[in-house]
Amino acid sequence: MPRGKSRSGGCRTCKTRRIKCDEAKPSCSRCLKSGRSCDGYGIQMKATAQARASSLSSLDTHSYRSERENRGFDYFRHKALSELIGFDTKSDFWSHVVLQFSEASPAVFRAVLSLSSLHESTYSSQMMLTGSENTMSFLRQYNKAIRQLCSKQTTQPVQFTLTCCILFICLENLRGDYDAGLLHLKNGLEILKEWHAKNVTLSTEIETREILTKVFRRLDMQATAFLDTRQPQFNMSPSDRGLIATPNTPPFNNLSEARTALDVLVSKLFYIITTKSSPQHPSWSADNMYLPMRRPLMNGLNTEFLNWKSTFDTFSLNEGQNWQKDELRLGVLLGLHYQTTSLMLDIRSNTNIEGQYCGPSKDTQWTKITDICESIIRSLSTSTTSFSADMGLIAPLYFTAMQAENPRICQRGIDLLHLIRWKEGFWDASTAAAVAERVLRNQIAGTPGFPTAGGGIAELGKLLHCVVTCC
């Protein structure tokens, strides 16, 4: 059939006049030449438009993105993502999983748009929308994501649900509703537990589950560090709880392996030190026989920390000279987290029943924490505010400011917190500094602040060597 023709047999006007219609669109030539109105295609074209609209509405809105949605997704990819990822710039979750699932899942896509909108309204000075408009956009996309997850018409794969859960936790932390963030974390950990209980054989699903498990383990640790009355809820085996000590640490092939191994040790530490003598924690109700063994468990965990440190030192000395700036910074951060958590373990191991530390002075270790933090802060060379989903410097500095015996070291930790302009998950630097400052004032009224020394990215290489050889 020639282009522009139809099977209709011509327009209704030509049919009425009983003349041959050339069937040109949108109006036939004969009608136009005679000055008549060509009304033969109106109903057909309207019906076609209605059919297309119906087809589009039956499809998920994910398959049709508006200009604003495309812009929001571009903002997420090119701006928000680089800040959310924190120090681990090679994070599998943020670098790959989120973007891939955004293309595959309407729910994930909506959650990403919501987080992007909130991030832009919070931090972007170039924002195109007004605050109220962007708030409405954030809530609208948030609600759409939740409706997608709760829809009875489509069953969401568990990996999409858990990815949305992580994005929701970030959303609530960014807006400062930590109770809502903790509730999302609790629900996500329950879903993750059920997923681990299933027999998964597909290699891609196993790999995705492992990536998401790492993210939830870190969020669980972050929440426990933030709320010290909370016990980790991550579904751990007896080995993971620290009940069975790992004899040695296998060599690391990359920084990701080193970080994961340290995460497991920190999970064990938090699990042990937050366990109460009363059976108020269901996860320990069947394991109360181990409660009297808390000190031996911590002694065994101390050996595991030392094994990790030895393995990390060897790995850093062999590979550190080849690391790029971001890898170097992450290596220093791992050294900082080891220093902080191993010190936490040492203090808890030498605390009497009245809760008082009775071991030797730890001023050298506290000072090392502030030295590392300051060098990383100076290396970033930024005064802009941002939000990272991961834990970095705030928690170690807060721990130092609250726990160090020397008031000068406490004050230095507070001063460094005041230099941080970004948030890290549940942690806000300005809030942490204000709390620590109030505690310090109550302890020693009128104590002035103390100046801190400088640092920069050029010192990170030296600092890494210091972390490896001195910690």
SERO-123458 format. One record per residue (C-alpha): residue number from 1; residue in one letter; chain; z, y, x. Coordinates in nm, 4 decimals, padded with zeros to 6 digits, m for minus. Each point is the difference from the previous one (the first is absolute). Example, Ala and Ser with C-alpha at 12.3 -4.5 7.8 and 13.67 -1.06 7.14 Angstrom:
<kolnus>
- pos  code  unit  c3  c2  c1
- 1  A  A  00.7800  m00.4500  01.2300
- 2  S  A  m00.0660  00.3440  00.1370
</kolnus>
This chain:
<kolnus>
- pos  code  unit  c3  c2  c1
- 1  M  A  00.0000  00.0000  00.0000
- 2  P  A  m00.0978  00.3414  00.1496
- 3  R  A  00.2807  00.2213  00.1238
- 4  G  A  00.1409  00.2243  m00.2720
- 5  K  A  m00.1142  m00.2313  m00.2826
- 6  S  A  00.2347  m00.1833  m00.2335
- 7  R  A  m00.0147  m00.2909  m00.2388
- 8  S  A  00.0875  00.2261  m00.2900
- 9  G  A  m00.3648  00.0588  m00.0980
- 10  G  A  00.0244  00.3785  00.0315
- 11  C  A  00.2169  00.2769  m00.1326
- 12  R  A  00.0912  00.0212  m00.3671
- 13  T  A  m00.1962  00.3265  m00.0442
- 14  C  A  m00.3255  m00.1601  00.1139
- 15  K  A  00.0676  m00.3039  m00.2163
- 16  T  A  00.0500  00.2212  m00.3018
- 17  R  A  m00.3311  00.1783  00.0738
- 18  R  A  m00.1639  m00.3364  00.0716
- 19  I  A  m00.1417  00.1094  00.3325
- 20  K  A  00.0153  m00.1712  00.3367
- 21  C  A  00.3008  00.1033  00.2057
- 22  D  A  m00.0211  00.0210  00.3799
- 23  E  A  00.3758  m00.0846  00.0122
- 24  A  A  00.0743  00.2494  00.2753
- 25  K  A  00.3682  00.0735  00.0619
- 26  P  A  00.2041  00.1906  m00.0999
- 27  S  A  m00.2612  00.1372  m00.2476
- 28  C  A  m00.3511  m00.1300  m00.0576
- 29  S  A  m00.2903  00.2259  00.1006
- 30  R  A  m00.1618  00.0008  m00.3448
- 31  C  A  00.3136  00.1414  m00.1642
- 32  L  A  00.0394  00.2621  00.2709
- 33  K  A  m00.3635  00.1127  m00.0273
- 34  S  A  00.0234  00.0280  m00.3768
- 35  G  A  00.3295  00.1868  00.0159
- 36  R  A  00.1844  m00.2665  m00.1938
- 37  S  A  00.3437  m00.1342  00.0796
- 38  C  A  m00.0148  m00.3453  00.1576
- 39  D  A  00.2968  m00.1797  m00.1558
- 40  G  A  m00.0974  m00.3572  00.0709
- 41  Y  A  00.2047  m00.0585  00.3102
- 42  G  A  00.3233  00.1754  m00.0957
- 43  I  A  00.1707  m00.2985  m00.1622
- 44  Q  A  m00.1228  m00.2410  00.2662
- 45  M  A  00.1146  00.2245  00.2874
- 46  K  A  00.3372  00.0630  m00.1668
- 47  A  A  00.0500  m00.3705  m00.0501
- 48  T  A  m00.0866  m00.0653  00.3641
- 49  A  A  00.2492  00.2655  00.1124
- 50  Q  A  00.2682  m00.1486  m00.2230
- 51  A  A  m00.0687  m00.3465  00.1386
- 52  R  A  00.0303  00.1287  00.3556
- 53  A  A  00.3241  00.1823  m00.0820
- 54  S  A  00.1367  m00.3130  m00.1621
- 55  S  A  m00.1008  m00.2032  00.3028
- 56  L  A  00.1692  00.2456  00.2361
- 57  S  A  00.3163  00.0063  m00.2069
- 58  S  A  00.0149  m00.3792  m00.0020
- 59  L  A  m00.0189  m00.0036  00.3761
- 60  D  A  00.3124  00.0848  00.1950
- 61  T  A  00.0115  00.3639  00.0959
- 62  H  A  00.0224  m00.1158  00.3646
- 63  S  A  m00.3778  m00.0681  m00.0098
- 64  Y  A  m00.0634  00.3624  m00.0900
- 65  R  A  00.1792  00.2540  00.2131
- 66  S  A  00.0038  00.3654  m00.0842
- 67  E  A  m00.0582  00.2674  00.2609
- 68  R  A  00.3747  00.0765  00.0012
- 69  E  A  00.0842  m00.3682  00.0522
- 70  N  A  m00.2455  m00.0281  00.2883
- 71  R  A  00.1519  00.3099  00.1534
- 72  G  A  00.3520  m00.1409  m00.0408
- 73  F  A  m00.0996  m00.3265  00.1632
- 74  D  A  m00.1669  00.1848  00.2886
- 75  Y  A  00.3178  00.2047  00.0500
- 76  F  A  00.2005  m00.3223  00.0142
- 77  R  A  m00.2303  m00.1600  00.2568
- 78  H  A  m00.0434  00.2987  00.2273
- 79  K  A  00.3356  00.1772  m00.0264
- 80  A  A  00.2860  m00.1804  m00.1751
- 81  L  A  m00.0677  m00.3396  00.1567
- 82  S  A  00.0336  00.1234  00.3576
- 83  E  A  00.3483  00.1317  m00.0830
- 84  L  A  00.1160  m00.2920  m00.2153
- 85  I  A  m00.0829  m00.2435  00.2779
- 86  G  A  00.2663  00.1499  00.2273
- 87  F  A  00.0196  m00.1174  00.3613
- 88  D  A  m00.1733  m00.3350  m00.0546
- 89  T  A  m00.3584  00.1256  m00.0141
- 90  K  A  m00.1352  m00.3562  00.0001
- 91  S  A  00.1950  m00.1042  m00.3086
- 92  D  A  m00.2004  m00.2676  m00.1824
- 93  F  A  00.1400  00.1098  m00.3348
- 94  W  A  m00.0854  00.3694  00.0192
- 95  S  A  m00.3137  m00.0327  00.2118
- 96  H  A  m00.1647  m00.2819  m00.1963
- 97  V  A  00.1802  m00.1501  m00.2982
- 98  V  A  00.0578  00.3185  m00.2005
- 99  L  A  m00.3583  00.1200  00.0346
- 100  Q  A  m00.1486  m00.3413  m00.0749
- 101  F  A  00.2193  m00.0536  m00.3047
- 102  S  A  m00.0797  00.3507  m00.1243
- 103  E  A  m00.3611  m00.1118  m00.0329
- 104  A  A  00.0920  m00.3307  m00.1645
- 105  S  A  00.2863  00.0979  m00.2310
- 106  P  A  00.0033  00.2849  m00.2544
- 107  A  A  00.3817  m00.0077  00.0060
- 108  V  A  00.0143  00.0472  00.3774
- 109  F  A  m00.2651  00.2702  m00.0224
- 110  R  A  00.2067  00.1923  m00.2569
- 111  A  A  00.3174  m00.0414  00.2075
- 112  V  A  m00.1849  00.1351  00.3037
- 113  L  A  m00.1263  00.2999  m00.1980
- 114  S  A  00.3513  00.0715  m00.1249
- 115  L  A  00.1471  m00.0105  00.3504
- 116  S  A  m00.2898  00.2092  00.1309
- 117  S  A  00.0533  00.2632  m00.2695
- 118  L  A  00.3743  00.0213  00.0615
- 119  H  A  m00.0485  00.0142  00.3767
- 120  E  A  m00.2521  00.2818  m00.0306
- 121  S  A  00.2138  00.2033  m00.2381
- 122  T  A  00.2952  m00.0414  00.2391
- 123  Y  A  m00.1613  00.0636  00.3367
- 124  S  A  m00.3495  00.1463  m00.0279
- 125  S  A  m00.0353  00.3766  00.0341
- 126  Q  A  m00.3687  m00.0399  m00.0885
- 127  M  A  00.0743  m00.1548  m00.3393
- 128  M  A  m00.2672  00.0748  m00.2602
- 129  L  A  00.2239  m00.0614  m00.3031
- 130  T  A  00.3069  00.1889  m00.1148
- 131  G  A  00.3375  m00.1686  00.0309
- 132  S  A  00.0290  m00.0801  m00.3706
- 133  E  A  m00.3550  m00.1375  m00.0170
- 134  N  A  00.0591  m00.2202  00.3006
- 135  T  A  00.3306  m00.1229  m00.1415
- 136  M  A  m00.1794  m00.0981  m00.3175
- 137  S  A  m00.2686  m00.1739  00.2057
- 138  F  A  00.2619  m00.1922  00.1990
- 139  L  A  00.1805  m00.1149  m00.3164
- 140  R  A  m00.3229  m00.0818  m00.1813
- 141  Q  A  m00.1236  m00.2264  00.2782
- 142  Y  A  00.3492  m00.1516  00.0405
- 143  N  A  00.0050  m00.0915  m00.3701
- 144  K  A  m00.3537  m00.1395  00.0141
- 145  A  A  00.0954  m00.2230  00.2924
- 146  I  A  00.3048  m00.1316  m00.1871
- 147  R  A  m00.2059  m00.0620  m00.3144
- 148  Q  A  m00.2533  m00.1958  00.2042
- 149  L  A  00.2769  m00.2159  00.1448
- 150  C  A  00.1583  m00.0597  m00.3413
- 151  S  A  m00.3257  m00.0627  m00.1856
- 152  K  A  m00.0058  m00.3298  m00.1906
- 153  Q  A  m00.3791  m00.0063  00.0147
- 154  T  A  m00.0221  m00.0425  00.3771
- 155  T  A  00.2199  m00.2034  00.2331
- 156  Q  A  00.0643  00.1787  00.3289
- 157  P  A  m00.0025  m00.2078  00.3201
- 158  V  A  00.3444  00.0124  00.1559
- 159  Q  A  m00.1285  00.1766  00.3124
- 160  F  A  m00.1271  00.2904  m00.2134
- 161  T  A  00.3334  00.0263  m00.1806
- 162  L  A  00.1965  00.0038  00.3262
- 163  T  A  m00.2327  00.2586  00.1529
- 164  C  A  00.0567  00.2247  m00.3018
- 165  C  A  00.3727  m00.0587  00.0389
- 166  I  A  m00.0093  00.1238  00.3614
- 167  L  A  m00.1986  00.3061  m00.1047
- 168  F  A  00.2495  00.0677  m00.2818
- 169  I  A  00.2895  m00.0189  00.2484
- 170  C  A  m00.1772  00.2586  00.2162
- 171  L  A  m00.0613  00.2160  m00.3065
- 172  E  A  00.3651  00.0033  m00.0996
- 173  N  A  00.1232  00.0573  00.3540
- 174  L  A  m00.2417  00.2889  00.0417
- 175  R  A  00.1186  00.1652  m00.3210
- 176  G  A  00.3664  m00.0709  00.0897
- 177  D  A  00.0836  m00.2447  m00.2798
- 178  Y  A  00.1600  m00.2624  00.2235
- 179  D  A  00.1557  m00.1969  m00.2850
- 180  A  A  m00.3454  m00.0591  m00.1464
- 181  G  A  m00.1295  m00.0935  00.3459
- 182  L  A  00.2804  m00.2544  00.0441
- 183  L  A  m00.0752  m00.1464  m00.3425
- 184  H  A  m00.3677  m00.0448  00.0887
- 185  L  A  00.1103  m00.1645  00.3265
- 186  K  A  00.2330  m00.2373  m00.1838
- 187  N  A  m00.2737  m00.1028  m00.2433
- 188  G  A  m00.2530  m00.0405  00.2789
- 189  L  A  00.2318  m00.2238  00.2018
- 190  E  A  00.0515  m00.2227  m00.3041
- 191  I  A  m00.3761  m00.0352  m00.0473
- 192  L  A  m00.0419  m00.0690  00.3715
- 193  K  A  00.2673  m00.2694  m00.0180
- 194  E  A  m00.1872  m00.1751  m00.2824
- 195  W  A  m00.3241  00.0233  00.1962
- 196  H  A  00.1608  m00.1625  00.3048
- 197  A  A  00.1265  m00.2814  m00.2219
- 198  K  A  m00.3576  m00.0887  m00.0998
- 199  N  A  m00.2231  m00.2346  00.1951
- 200  V  A  m00.2691  00.2315  00.1336
- 201  T  A  m00.2843  m00.1690  00.1874
- 202  L  A  m00.2714  00.2654  00.0166
- 203  S  A  00.0034  00.1463  00.3511
- 204  T  A  m00.0868  00.3535  m00.1129
- 205  E  A  00.2847  m00.0023  m00.2525
- 206  I  A  00.2433  m00.1300  00.2627
- 207  E  A  m00.1059  00.2776  00.2366
- 208  T  A  00.0369  00.2670  m00.2690
- 209  R  A  00.3396  m00.1370  m00.0981
- 210  E  A  00.1180  00.0240  00.3590
- 211  I  A  m00.1174  00.3620  00.0285
- 212  L  A  00.1769  00.0982  m00.3227
- 213  T  A  00.3115  m00.1929  00.1045
- 214  K  A  00.0257  00.2080  00.3171
- 215  V  A  m00.0210  00.3215  m00.1995
- 216  F  A  00.2676  m00.1106  m00.2454
- 217  R  A  00.2296  m00.1181  00.2795
- 218  R  A  m00.0189  00.3458  00.1580
- 219  L  A  00.0559  00.1740  m00.3316
- 220  D  A  00.2992  m00.2264  m00.0606
- 221  M  A  00.1486  00.0899  00.3402
- 222  Q  A  m00.0751  00.3671  m00.0554
- 223  A  A  00.1797  m00.0013  m00.3355
- 224  T  A  00.3019  m00.1812  00.1483
- 225  A  A  00.0247  00.2491  00.2871
- 226  F  A  m00.0285  00.2832  m00.2519
- 227  L  A  00.2593  m00.1414  m00.2408
- 228  D  A  00.2676  m00.1735  00.2067
- 229  T  A  00.1610  m00.1598  m00.3066
- 230  R  A  m00.3184  m00.1945  m00.0618
- 231  Q  A  m00.0651  m00.3492  00.1313
- 232  P  A  m00.3553  m00.0973  00.0934
- 233  Q  A  m00.1623  m00.1810  m00.2911
- 234  F  A  m00.2895  m00.1475  00.1923
- 235  N  A  m00.0289  m00.3712  m00.0769
- 236  M  A  00.1057  m00.1453  00.3360
- 237  S  A  00.0300  m00.3590  00.1094
- 238  P  A  00.3181  m00.1132  00.1824
- 239  S  A  m00.1834  00.0592  00.3276
- 240  D  A  m00.0944  00.3542  m00.0995
- 241  R  A  00.3600  00.0780  m00.1006
- 242  G  A  00.1163  m00.0634  00.3524
- 243  L  A  00.1765  m00.3232  m00.0909
- 244  I  A  m00.2291  m00.1856  00.2375
- 245  A  A  m00.0585  00.1758  00.3296
- 246  T  A  m00.3481  00.0140  00.1504
- 247  P  A  00.0240  m00.1479  00.3530
- 248  N  A  m00.2629  00.2254  00.1560
- 249  T  A  m00.2627  00.2585  m00.0825
- 250  P  A  m00.3641  m00.1046  00.0543
- 251  P  A  m00.2213  00.2417  00.1965
- 252  F  A  m00.1518  00.2887  m00.1931
- 253  N  A  m00.3757  00.0387  m00.0186
- 254  N  A  00.0121  00.3506  m00.1445
- 255  L  A  00.2358  00.2689  m00.1242
- 256  S  A  m00.0255  m00.1253  m00.3567
- 257  E  A  00.1507  m00.3350  00.1001
- 258  A  A  00.2767  00.1743  00.1939
- 259  R  A  00.0800  00.2189  m00.2986
- 260  T  A  00.0049  m00.2897  m00.2455
- 261  A  A  00.2359  m00.1991  00.2242
- 262  L  A  00.2364  00.2976  00.0246
- 263  D  A  m00.0177  00.0506  m00.3778
- 264  V  A  00.1208  m00.3563  m00.0539
- 265  L  A  00.2967  00.0566  00.2326
- 266  V  A  00.0936  00.3256  m00.1717
- 267  S  A  m00.0185  m00.1760  m00.3382
- 268  K  A  00.2443  m00.2606  00.1292
- 269  L  A  00.2311  00.2723  00.1308
- 270  F  A  00.0029  00.1934  m00.3261
- 271  Y  A  00.0503  m00.3183  m00.1974
- 272  I  A  00.3045  m00.1019  00.2038
- 273  I  A  00.1754  00.3374  00.0232
- 274  T  A  m00.0445  00.0795  m00.3718
- 275  T  A  00.1353  m00.3347  m00.1224
- 276  K  A  00.3275  00.0397  m00.1854
- 277  S  A  00.2898  m00.2419  m00.0112
- 278  S  A  m00.0123  m00.0048  m00.3808
- 279  P  A  m00.2893  m00.1826  m00.1682
- 280  Q  A  m00.1573  00.3179  m00.1387
- 281  H  A  m00.3385  m00.0682  00.1553
- 282  P  A  m00.1883  m00.2855  m00.1714
- 283  S  A  m00.2101  m00.0667  00.3081
- 284  W  A  00.3160  m00.0994  00.1882
- 285  S  A  00.1934  m00.1692  m00.2789
- 286  A  A  m00.0951  m00.3447  00.1265
- 287  D  A  00.0580  00.0896  00.3650
- 288  N  A  00.3560  00.1321  m00.0017
- 289  M  A  00.0936  m00.2733  00.2454
- 290  Y  A  m00.1742  00.2114  00.2648
- 291  L  A  00.1996  00.3159  m00.0621
- 292  P  A  00.2822  m00.0928  00.2440
- 293  M  A  m00.2740  m00.0543  00.2589
- 294  R  A  m00.1186  00.3609  m00.0122
- 295  R  A  00.1066  00.0763  00.3574
- 296  P  A  m00.1567  m00.3160  00.1508
- 297  L  A  m00.3151  00.0773  m00.1972
- 298  M  A  m00.0124  00.3490  00.1480
- 299  N  A  00.0550  m00.1408  00.3490
- 300  G  A  m00.2948  m00.2334  m00.0514
- 301  L  A  m00.2078  00.2865  m00.1366
- 302  N  A  00.0839  00.2053  00.3074
- 303  T  A  m00.1603  m00.2729  00.2116
- 304  E  A  m00.3119  00.0209  m00.2175
- 305  F  A  m00.0154  00.3770  00.0476
- 306  L  A  00.0226  m00.0455  00.3777
- 307  N  A  m00.2761  m00.2610  m00.0128
- 308  W  A  m00.2201  00.2400  m00.1960
- 309  K  A  00.0682  00.2753  00.2529
- 310  S  A  m00.0904  m00.2225  00.2930
- 311  T  A  m00.3248  m00.1090  m00.1642
- 312  F  A  m00.0852  00.3574  m00.0987
- 313  D  A  00.0683  00.1256  00.3528
- 314  T  A  m00.2393  m00.2562  00.1481
- 315  F  A  m00.2647  00.0805  m00.2584
- 316  S  A  00.0347  00.3776  00.0523
- 317  L  A  m00.0168  m00.0221  00.3783
- 318  N  A  m00.3136  m00.2149  m00.0191
- 319  E  A  m00.1831  00.1902  m00.2755
- 320  G  A  00.1547  00.3470  m00.0158
- 321  Q  A  m00.2375  00.1570  00.2495
- 322  N  A  m00.2919  m00.0802  m00.2332
- 323  W  A  00.1528  00.1493  m00.3134
- 324  Q  A  m00.1439  00.3047  m00.1707
- 325  K  A  00.2264  00.2890  m00.1031
- 326  D  A  00.0773  m00.1414  m00.3455
- 327  E  A  00.0777  m00.3436  00.1436
- 328  L  A  00.2187  00.1566  00.2662
- 329  R  A  00.1916  00.1920  m00.2645
- 330  L  A  00.0473  m00.3147  m00.2106
- 331  G  A  00.1233  m00.1896  00.3066
- 332  V  A  00.2583  00.2721  00.0646
- 333  L  A  00.0997  m00.0094  m00.3679
- 334  L  A  00.0608  m00.3766  00.0200
- 335  G  A  00.2199  00.0633  00.3022
- 336  L  A  00.1892  00.2609  m00.2031
- 337  H  A  00.0535  m00.2359  m00.2947
- 338  Y  A  00.1152  m00.2747  00.2335
- 339  Q  A  00.2429  00.2391  00.1667
- 340  T  A  00.1366  00.1181  m00.3362
- 341  T  A  00.0394  m00.3371  m00.1698
- 342  S  A  00.1355  m00.1809  00.3049
- 343  L  A  00.2576  00.2786  00.0336
- 344  M  A  00.0841  m00.0407  m00.3686
- 345  L  A  00.0506  m00.3723  00.0629
- 346  D  A  00.2183  00.0675  00.3038
- 347  I  A  00.2189  00.2449  m00.1924
- 348  R  A  00.0431  m00.2383  m00.2943
- 349  S  A  00.0835  m00.2836  00.2371
- 350  N  A  00.2798  00.2076  00.1535
- 351  T  A  00.1531  00.1486  m00.3146
- 352  N  A  00.3521  m00.0995  m00.1022
- 353  I  A  00.1135  m00.0838  m00.3516
- 354  E  A  00.0884  00.3675  m00.0577
- 355  G  A  m00.3643  00.0899  00.0639
- 356  Q  A  00.0679  00.1685  00.3350
- 357  Y  A  m00.2249  m00.0534  00.3015
- 358  C  A  00.2017  m00.1446  00.2876
- 359  G  A  m00.2642  m00.0503  00.2694
- 360  P  A  m00.1038  00.2081  00.3041
- 361  S  A  m00.1615  00.3428  m00.0308
- 362  K  A  m00.3594  m00.0020  m00.1208
- 363  D  A  m00.0885  00.3566  00.1016
- 364  T  A  m00.2808  m00.1206  00.2267
- 365  Q  A  m00.1630  m00.1968  m00.2822
- 366  W  A  00.0412  00.2845  m00.2504
- 367  T  A  m00.1534  00.2433  00.2483
- 368  K  A  m00.2938  m00.2326  00.0550
- 369  I  A  m00.0700  m00.0010  m00.3743
- 370  T  A  m00.0092  00.3806  m00.0145
- 371  D  A  m00.2127  00.0157  00.3175
- 372  I  A  m00.2602  m00.2359  m00.1473
- 373  C  A  m00.0046  00.1817  m00.3344
- 374  E  A  m00.0417  00.3384  00.1614
- 375  S  A  m00.2877  m00.1148  00.2193
- 376  I  A  m00.1830  m00.1401  m00.3027
- 377  I  A  00.0639  00.3182  m00.2030
- 378  R  A  m00.1295  00.2200  00.2821
- 379  S  A  m00.3046  m00.2234  00.0464
- 380  L  A  m00.1028  00.0472  m00.3614
- 381  S  A  m00.0277  00.3784  00.0477
- 382  T  A  m00.0093  00.0736  m00.3700
- 383  S  A  00.2011  00.2170  m00.2323
- 384  T  A  m00.1841  m00.1080  m00.3150
- 385  T  A  00.1775  m00.1950  m00.2696
- 386  S  A  m00.1187  m00.3462  m00.1001
- 387  F  A  00.1132  m00.3305  m00.1441
- 388  S  A  m00.0009  m00.3379  00.1739
- 389  A  A  00.0619  m00.3201  m00.1928
- 390  D  A  00.1568  m00.1610  00.3057
- 391  M  A  00.3268  00.0449  00.1872
- 392  G  A  m00.0185  00.1922  00.3274
- 393  L  A  00.2491  00.2442  00.1523
- 394  I  A  00.2184  00.1284  m00.2835
- 395  A  A  00.2175  m00.3089  m00.0512
- 396  P  A  00.0792  m00.0448  00.3752
- 397  L  A  00.0890  00.3692  00.0321
- 398  Y  A  00.2166  m00.0078  m00.3123
- 399  F  A  00.1770  m00.3116  00.1299
- 400  T  A  00.0637  00.1796  00.3289
- 401  A  A  00.1228  00.3194  m00.1654
- 402  M  A  00.2397  m00.1954  m00.2215
- 403  Q  A  00.1254  m00.2672  00.2409
- 404  A  A  00.0045  00.1370  00.3565
- 405  E  A  00.3496  00.0600  00.1379
- 406  N  A  m00.1012  00.3086  00.1996
- 407  P  A  m00.0364  00.3153  m00.2204
- 408  R  A  m00.2634  00.1414  00.2362
- 409  I  A  m00.2188  m00.3050  m00.0547
- 410  C  A  00.0552  00.0232  m00.3761
- 411  Q  A  m00.1065  00.3636  00.0056
- 412  R  A  m00.3081  m00.0808  00.2024
- 413  G  A  m00.1006  m00.2599  m00.2584
- 414  I  A  00.0419  00.2626  m00.2740
- 415  D  A  m00.2023  00.2568  00.1951
- 416  L  A  m00.2840  m00.2500  00.0381
- 417  L  A  00.0093  m00.0799  m00.3709
- 418  H  A  m00.0526  00.3710  m00.0656
- 419  L  A  m00.3208  m00.0164  00.2072
- 420  I  A  m00.1526  m00.2670  m00.2217
- 421  R  A  m00.2180  00.1410  m00.2783
- 422  W  A  m00.1111  m00.3276  m00.1518
- 423  K  A  00.1504  m00.2644  m00.2283
- 424  E  A  00.0150  m00.3721  00.0808
- 425  G  A  00.0145  m00.2139  m00.3123
- 426  F  A  00.3462  00.0342  m00.1513
- 427  W  A  00.1070  00.2267  00.2864
- 428  D  A  m00.0130  00.3807  m00.0052
- 429  A  A  00.0872  00.1649  00.3316
- 430  S  A  00.1441  00.3228  m00.1418
- 431  T  A  00.2290  m00.1900  m00.2377
- 432  A  A  00.1136  m00.2350  00.2772
- 433  A  A  00.0719  00.2970  00.2276
- 434  A  A  00.2016  00.1776  m00.2709
- 435  V  A  00.2156  m00.3063  m00.0675
- 436  A  A  00.0655  m00.0670  00.3699
- 437  E  A  00.0739  00.3661  00.0619
- 438  R  A  00.2611  00.0081  m00.2741
- 439  V  A  00.1702  m00.3117  00.1375
- 440  L  A  00.0033  00.1447  00.3505
- 441  R  A  00.1463  00.3293  m00.1223
- 442  N  A  00.2751  m00.1877  m00.1781
- 443  Q  A  00.0812  m00.1835  00.3227
- 444  I  A  m00.0064  00.2931  00.2361
- 445  A  A  m00.0072  00.3317  m00.1832
- 446  G  A  m00.1806  00.2801  00.1794
- 447  T  A  m00.1830  m00.2129  00.2569
- 448  P  A  m00.3260  00.1823  00.0906
- 449  G  A  m00.3354  m00.1687  00.0348
- 450  F  A  m00.1234  m00.1039  00.3407
- 451  P  A  m00.3494  00.0603  00.1428
- 452  T  A  m00.2405  m00.2896  00.0464
- 453  A  A  m00.2399  m00.0645  00.2853
- 454  G  A  m00.3802  00.0026  m00.0210
- 455  G  A  m00.2537  m00.2796  m00.0016
- 456  G  A  m00.3650  m00.0760  m00.0722
- 457  I  A  m00.2764  m00.2570  m00.0251
- 458  A  A  m00.0392  m00.0028  00.3782
- 459  E  A  00.3516  m00.1368  00.0238
- 460  L  A  m00.0596  m00.2919  m00.2352
- 461  G  A  m00.1350  m00.2178  00.2782
- 462  K  A  00.3092  00.0623  00.2109
- 463  L  A  00.2153  m00.0468  m00.3077
- 464  L  A  m00.1591  m00.3369  m00.0759
- 465  H  A  00.0835  m00.1114  00.3540
- 466  C  A  00.3563  00.1217  m00.0553
- 467  V  A  00.0244  m00.1881  m00.3292
- 468  V  A  m00.1313  m00.3173  00.1622
- 469  T  A  00.2118  00.0096  00.3133
- 470  C  A  00.3222  00.1694  m00.1098
- 471  C  A  00.0809  m00.0843  m00.3613
</kolnus>
